[in-house]
Amino acid sequence: MKAALVTRYDAPPAYADVEEPRATGPHDVIVDVLAAGLHPRVLSQADGSHYTSTAELPLVPGIDGVGRDPEGRLRFFVLDDTTQGSMAERTVVDVRRSVVLPDDCDPVAVAAAMNPAMSSWIALRRRIAFHPGQSALVLGATGNAGRMAVQVLRLLGASSVVAAGRDEGRLTELASLGADVRVRLDAPDTRSALGAAAADVDVVVDYVWGEPTAAAMTAVVTDRVDRGRDLTWIEVGSVAGPVAAIPSAALRAARLSIVGSGQGSVSTPDIVAELPSLADVISEGRLTVDARPVPLREVGDVWTDARRTGHRIVVVPGA
Ligand SMILES: NC(=O)c1ccc[n+]([C@@H]2O[C@H](COP(=O)([O-])OP(=O)(O)OC[C@H]3O[C@@H](n4cnc5c(N)ncnc54)[C@H](OP(=O)(O)O)[C@@H]3O)[C@@H](O)[C@H]2O)c1
C-alpha cells in the first residue's frame, strides 16, 4: 500500500510503498484512512524532536485521523506511539482509542479539528476544572489550536476571552469566533495592552511559552487588581521556545498556579473519555475549522510549508 514514509529526520517524508499493517491485539482493527491531520505534533514526530520520539526509522507519520472500519463505520482514532502512523492508505487502530462518528460528518473537518481542539478541551475539562463564568486569555490564539481554544472557551461558558497573537489578519478574524479583545503579541505596547486587557483573567491557555510567556506573565501579575484571586496558567504548547524564564516574583506576588496539559500530564483514559463529546461538537459544526485537504501523493510537497500556513493541512489517501 501507499504511505508517507520518513527515512531520515532532516527531510520530508516520501510517497512510498510500505507493507500492509497487521492487526495483532484483540482490540485492533484495520481501517481505510480517509483523512489524517498534519499537526505540529506530527511534524515533531517526523523530525525526531517530540519528547516521545524513540529514534526508530523508517516511520509512517500521523498520530490520528478518520478511517472506515471493517463494518463500514466512520471512526476518529488516536494512535498510540507507533511507527505505523495514519498517513497511509490503511492503519491499525485500537478501537478503545477511537470513537464512531455520524455517517454524514466531514472526515476532513474532524481530522483537522480534533487535535487542535483537544488541546484546550482536555486542558479545561480534565487538567483543571474550568467553570462557566470564568474569564480567560489565550496566548498564541492565531494558530489552529489557539483559534479552537477561543471557541472552546465560549462553548464552555467563558464570561470573556482575550486573544493574543502576532498575525493581525487572523487576530481580527477571532472577533467573530468569540474573542472580546485582541492583543498583538509583537507590538511596542504589548506589555501595557496585555496588562489592560488580561490582568484579571482566571485562566491562561498558553501555546507560546518562551520569552513571550515570561513577559506576559509579568504583565498580567503586575497589573492584577486582586492578587489573591486564583490565576491558573495552563502550558499547552511552546511555539516560541521550549524554555521560559519565569520570574520568581510572579509566583510570590500573585496566587498563580502553572500547570501543563498534554500526553502524560493527562492520562490516556482521561483523554479517550473526552473524544466522544468533542467529536460530537465538531461533527455538529459548532467549531469553525480551517482545513486544507491534500492528496497523500503530495505529502512531501506540502510538508515544509505546514509550519507556515494558517490552515490545517489534512492528508487524504483516497484523493
Ligand atoms: N498539549 C497538547 O495537548 C497540544 C495539542 C495540540 C497542539 N499543541 C501544541 O500547541 C502549539 C500550537 O499548535 P497549533 O496546532 O495551533 O499550531 P499552528 O496551527 O501551526 O499554529 C502555530 C502558531 O504559533 C504562532 N507562533 C509561532 N511562533 C511564535 C512566536 N515566536 N511567538 C508567538 N507566536 C508564535 C503563529 O502565529 P502567528 O502567525 O500569529 O505568529 C502560528 O500560527 C504547538 O506547540 C503544538 O505542539 C499541544
The ligand as an SDF file (V2000), in Angstrom:
LIG
                    3D

 48 52  0  0  0  0  0  0  0  0999 V2000
   -0.5380   19.7410   24.7190 N   0  0  0  0  0  0  0  0  0  0  0  0
   -1.4560   19.4210   23.8140 C   0  0  0  0  0  0  0  0  0  0  0  0
   -2.3710   18.6580   24.0840 O   0  0  0  0  0  0  0  0  0  0  0  0
   -1.3680   20.0090   22.4460 C   0  0  0  0  0  0  0  0  0  0  0  0
   -2.3060   19.6660   21.4470 C   0  0  0  0  0  0  0  0  0  0  0  0
   -2.2400   20.3290   20.2080 C   0  0  0  0  0  0  0  0  0  0  0  0
   -1.2290   21.2650   19.9750 C   0  0  0  0  0  0  0  0  0  0  0  0
   -0.3060   21.5010   20.9530 N   0  0  0  0  0  0  0  0  0  0  0  0
    0.7920   22.4710   20.7430 C   0  0  0  0  0  0  0  0  0  0  0  0
    0.2340   23.7700   20.6230 O   0  0  0  0  0  0  0  0  0  0  0  0
    1.0800   24.5730   19.7980 C   0  0  0  0  0  0  0  0  0  0  0  0
    0.2510   25.2350   18.7130 C   0  0  0  0  0  0  0  0  0  0  0  0
   -0.3330   24.2170   17.8890 O   0  0  0  0  0  0  0  0  0  0  0  0
   -1.2050   24.6330   16.6230 P   0  0  0  0  0  0  0  0  0  0  0  0
   -1.8850   23.4180   16.1480 O   0  0  0  0  0  0  0  0  0  0  0  0
   -2.0130   25.8430   16.9230 O   0  0  0  0  0  0  0  0  0  0  0  0
   -0.0420   25.0750   15.6060 O   0  0  0  0  0  0  0  0  0  0  0  0
   -0.1870   26.0290   14.3380 P   0  0  0  0  0  0  0  0  0  0  0  0
   -1.5390   25.9640   13.7800 O   0  0  0  0  0  0  0  0  0  0  0  0
    0.9830   25.7010   13.4810 O   0  0  0  0  0  0  0  0  0  0  0  0
   -0.0130   27.4920   14.9330 O   0  0  0  0  0  0  0  0  0  0  0  0
    1.1620   27.9170   15.4630 C   0  0  0  0  0  0  0  0  0  0  0  0
    1.0800   29.4450   15.6340 C   0  0  0  0  0  0  0  0  0  0  0  0
    2.0990   29.8170   16.5290 O   0  0  0  0  0  0  0  0  0  0  0  0
    2.3650   31.1810   16.3420 C   0  0  0  0  0  0  0  0  0  0  0  0
    3.7810   31.4100   16.6100 N   0  0  0  0  0  0  0  0  0  0  0  0
    4.8380   30.7870   16.0610 C   0  0  0  0  0  0  0  0  0  0  0  0
    5.9770   31.2620   16.5880 N   0  0  0  0  0  0  0  0  0  0  0  0
    5.6120   32.2000   17.5010 C   0  0  0  0  0  0  0  0  0  0  0  0
    6.3350   33.0670   18.3670 C   0  0  0  0  0  0  0  0  0  0  0  0
    7.6680   33.0530   18.3950 N   0  0  0  0  0  0  0  0  0  0  0  0
    5.6440   33.9020   19.1650 N   0  0  0  0  0  0  0  0  0  0  0  0
    4.2870   33.9200   19.1350 C   0  0  0  0  0  0  0  0  0  0  0  0
    3.5440   33.1300   18.3210 N   0  0  0  0  0  0  0  0  0  0  0  0
    4.2140   32.2970   17.5120 C   0  0  0  0  0  0  0  0  0  0  0  0
    1.9990   31.5040   14.8950 C   0  0  0  0  0  0  0  0  0  0  0  0
    1.0110   32.5050   14.9400 O   0  0  0  0  0  0  0  0  0  0  0  0
    1.3240   33.9710   14.3600 P   0  0  0  0  0  0  0  0  0  0  0  0
    1.2400   33.8330   12.8770 O   0  0  0  0  0  0  0  0  0  0  0  0
    0.2950   34.8570   14.9360 O   0  0  0  0  0  0  0  0  0  0  0  0
    2.7020   34.3180   14.8100 O   0  0  0  0  0  0  0  0  0  0  0  0
    1.3670   30.2150   14.3730 C   0  0  0  0  0  0  0  0  0  0  0  0
    0.1880   30.4320   13.6600 O   0  0  0  0  0  0  0  0  0  0  0  0
    2.1840   23.6390   19.2930 C   0  0  0  0  0  0  0  0  0  0  0  0
    3.2960   23.7860   20.1630 O   0  0  0  0  0  0  0  0  0  0  0  0
    1.5660   22.2650   19.4650 C   0  0  0  0  0  0  0  0  0  0  0  0
    2.5480   21.2550   19.5840 O   0  0  0  0  0  0  0  0  0  0  0  0
   -0.3650   20.9110   22.1670 C   0  0  0  0  0  0  0  0  0  0  0  0
  1  2  1  0
  2  3  2  0
  2  4  1  0
  4  5  1  0
  4 48  2  0
  5  6  2  0
  6  7  1  0
  7  8  2  0
  8  9  1  0
  8 48  1  0
  9 10  1  0
  9 46  1  0
 10 11  1  0
 11 12  1  0
 11 44  1  0
 12 13  1  0
 13 14  1  0
 14 15  2  0
 14 16  1  0
 14 17  1  0
 17 18  1  0
 18 19  2  0
 18 20  1  0
 18 21  1  0
 21 22  1  0
 22 23  1  0
 23 24  1  0
 23 42  1  0
 24 25  1  0
 25 26  1  0
 25 36  1  0
 26 27  1  0
 26 35  1  0
 27 28  2  0
 28 29  1  0
 29 30  1  0
 29 35  2  0
 30 31  1  0
 30 32  2  0
 32 33  1  0
 33 34  2  0
 34 35  1  0
 36 37  1  0
 36 42  1  0
 37 38  1  0
 38 39  2  0
 38 40  1  0
 38 41  1  0
 42 43  1  0
 44 45  1  0
 44 46  1  0
 46 47  1  0
M  CHG  2   8   1  16  -1
M  END
$$$$
